[in-house]
Amino acid sequence: MASSALSSAISTIGNLLTEEAKFLWGVEEQVERLQTELRWMESFLSLKDADARQGEDRRIRMWVSEIRELAYDAEDVVEAFALRIGSKRKGGFSDAIRKSACLLKEGRLLHKTRSKIDSIIARIADLTRRLQTYGIRELRDAQSSSSSNVRRELRWTYSHIVEDNIVGLGSETKKLVSILVEDDHNHCKVVSISGMGGLGKTTLAKKVYNHSRVRDNFTHFAWVYVSQQCQKRKVWEDALSGLNVISNDELRKMREEELADKLFSFLKDNQSSMNDERVAKKLFDFLKNNKCLVILDDLWSIEDWNVILPGFPINEPQSKSKILITSRNKEVALPEPRGHLHVLELLKEKDSWELFQKIAFQHFPDDRMDGKKKELGKEMVKHCAGLPLAIIVLGGILATKGSSNEWQIVNENVKSYIKRGKGLQRIDEVLTLSYDDLPPYLRSCFLYLSHFPEDYEINAERLIQLWVAEGIVSSEQEEGNEDEIIEDVAERYLIELAERCMIQVRETDVVTSKIKTFQMHDLMRDLCLSKAKQENFLFIVDQSNADSSSSIWRVRRVSAHVFFWIQRLKSPNTRSLFWFDVLTEEAFSKLAPKTVVSYLKEHDIDCNPRVLNFEGKTEFFSGCKVPSDMGNLIHLRFLSLRDRSFAMSKLPSSLGNLRCLLTLDLRIKGSCSDSILVPNVIWRMEQLRHLYLPQKCKSKKKLKLDTLRNLQTLVNFNTKHCYLKDLSKLTNLRVLKIRWHFNIEDLKEDLDKSPIIGSKFLHSLSVSCDTYGVDPRHLEHLLLSCACICKLSLKVDIGKLPEYDYFSEEITYIHLSLSRLNEDPMPTIEKLPNLRVLQFDDSAFIGMKMICSAGGFPKLDSLSLESLGNLEELQVDEGAMPVLRRLEIVNCRKMKMVPDGLRSIETLQELAIKSMPKAFKDRLVVGGEDFNKFQRFRSFTFQDCDDQE
């Protein structure tokens, strides 16, 4: 975490030195010296890998903590000076008198800032002295602790030891055995089993390894435990030994020869590599010429896999050997056709209970009928959330406790008991291995997830904005690729967390497959909270401490899962404040933005937060208003008031002072459905990257947005309150959502010379003007300006779809709603060469028949028809939609039957029928007229189709 703080501070100070140097006059030399010191600290921190080694030594933890605080303080001091001087020196000659009056204050601020920088540099010098005095310098060369070695020994796996308590792996075992032994899958050389720690990857691998079909199919076998400390030579030698290619005596002789070679390495620099090559070739040739199965258990990274790869003939067509890998990292898996990835899932509720009973009642089988124990057991199993290792630990603990009272004691603090399992069954140590393996740039990303409540479904887009706002992902990390923006870097980090099984993906984008939402397993979240507490990363206000009267000191982040009195906050330099709870009126009146800002100001708390996240729902219209002095929080990068309610429907003009803002979410609720009055000051926020205007917006003047050259996301734009011409200046815009009004004044005949959109990066366009409608010519002009969009959503009455030439050929997703199209849109849409997802709903089409012609929709994967009240028939000609995988028909009451043409689409797997007449359903069920036509579908679902209409 210290490395992330240093990176953020160095980046911020560097940007100020290059872009805002005029506002650092008087302290520029000191700031440059401070930046140099921070860079040396960053290099030293990386050299010792201190972030990863905090668990080994208390001195390292204290050292890292001090470095982190120094970095935060340095960033705060320098940025505060530049911003305050910059805000005072803006304006023209009319401000001369006011500026003169401020000279004295500037002098005081300059003196104060110099003193603070000198103090930080002195702290760095003192820290350096203590590094020498208390022996931290020597830690660099220290060997891993004995406790770490013991943990590795305890985790060592052996192929002949197969657990008896196995539940829910039958189908997985059968599938993997089939892939390994059947000739149809002979092209697949490497099979990977992936999943989070404690899920049973090694157990499944042992089941497969010892399966009778596998033993009959292969002639030689080897089980190799790799671990985090992957040593290529040892992996190859263990494989050779397991395959009985070399004896233990030969292996010992080879190692003795290598040791002798190393003694004379100054004469033979390449001897060691030659020995490695000899061992790798010996393994490679044996696997190539024999039918072998090698298990590589607990492989951690793609880098380790690439290092040991020279010993395995996976690219040799004639080789019949197979490799089975277990790993917590999905990235280790090879792509098809050479590889197959099997992702192991959490146990279902039924299997979880079965596994628990096997263990908990092994000594007292009659207790299965004990109603009280059964009730307590089922309640406790829920805390394991389907993780087999957790269930085994819990069952083992309860197996030694005979009475219901003892079970009740465990139930009262079940998570603590699970984590205190002994030996191999220490859940916290198993999961901690995943955390320890994270590279420095991912540790802070992971710890940031501790902000969110238990079982919270986290929005990926919002999380990425928060990471960027706090410097968790910095601009320096995007230097390698000019086309890659900082959000792309953050998205890669999130994907890597998913591949490492640190998070559980819940929803992905239907087109791009990017992560939309995710959650954390309860036990993984407990690990995250434990590490965050250890590093003083944040303070969480929850049920356990919400009523406490004690003050909140020395924390950089506060996340409130329940209401708390803001007066408890006494921590200087707090960087972020989160609120998640649904508040009562009394609570919100004590916690509203006005109260927070006023309190910080009145009590002289030196708090300059980067993040204020008031996002959440209120069940009332509060008597509060957004404070007029909100603009004093000049360090803010992220401000969200989404779904909060205010009696006063006016935003303060001081928001214009927040010129560091990267994300501004103003989707607040006004009293009695009033529109929100937005002052014309947003144009001053030139760093803004994501802007969400109120759904119902009003302004005295149209809002200027033409200065927002960094803007990527613009939501709830409309031409009544914003200038249409400004869109041509937003050259980095990626997502545009238009709401309520869209009108082009003085539309010219020569449309090509006046494009509306100025960004070549725009990939998503949404137009929602269902109340006011849109002139079809204006919509055509807008679409003509969007040459590269891949997602299009139209919720607007247009009567007739624009011609094919107006659509981008890059479109992969179209959603039409309330469009009231009279003519069949399919002849136009089916020509789009890359369209993969098509959705119609809410009277998007008011005709009676749709026709999908031969050759149309060459890449369509999913088609959805919902609430098309007049639609009677969908005709699918042979050769149409050749790769369709899913069809959904919902509430199209006049449709009589599923199209016969679907029978010729071999890729069709899923047919979902919802809210359709019973007669429609009866044709498709067993005994129905169309049952035999469509029974081959893998998934055939009905929902709410029992009415007689």
Secondary structure, DSSP 8 states (H G I E B T S, - for coil): -HHHHHHHHHHHHHHHHHHSGGGGTTTHHHHHHHHHHHHHHHHHHHHHTTGGGTTT-HHHHHHHHHHHHHHHHHHHHHHHHHHHHHHHS-S-GGGHHHHHHHHHHHHHHHHHHHHHHHHHHHHHHHHHHHHHHTT-GGGGG----HHHHHHHHHH---TT---S---S-HHHHHHHHHHHH-GGGTT--EEEEE--TTSSHHHHHHHHHT-HHHHHH-SEEEEEE--SS--HHHHHHHHHHHTTSS-HHHHHHHHHHHHHHHHTTTT-TTHHHHHHHHHHHHHHHHHHHS-EEEEEET---HHHHHHHGGG--TT-TT---EEEEEES-GGGS--TTTEEEEE-----HHHHHHHHHHHHTSS-GGGGG-HHHHHHHHHHHGGGTT-HHHHHHHHHHHTT--SHHHHHHHHHTHHHHHHT--GGG-HHHHHHHHHHTS-HHHHHHHHHGGGS-TT--EEHHHHHHHHHHHTSS-GGGGTT-TT--HHHHHHHHHHHHHHTTSSEEEEE-TTT--EEEEE--HHHHHHHHHHHHHTT--EEE-TTTTT----B-S-SEEEESS---GGGB--TT--EEEE-S-B-HHHHHHHSHHHHHHHHHHTT-----SEEE--S-BSS--S----TTGGG-TT-SEEE-TT-EESS-B--GGGGG-TT-SEEE---EEGGG--EE--TTGGG-TT--EEE--SSEE-SS-B--TT-TT--EEEEE-TTTB-GGGGGG-TT--EEEEES----TT--S-GGGS-S---TT--EEEEE-TTT---HHHHHHHHHT-TT--EEEEES--SS---GGGS-TT--EEEEES--B-S-SHHHHTT-TT--EEEEESSSB-SSEEEE-TT--TT--EEEEES-TT--EEEE-TTSSTT--EEEEES-TT--S--GGGGG-TT--EEEEES--HHHHHTTSTTSTTHHHHTT-SEEEEES-----
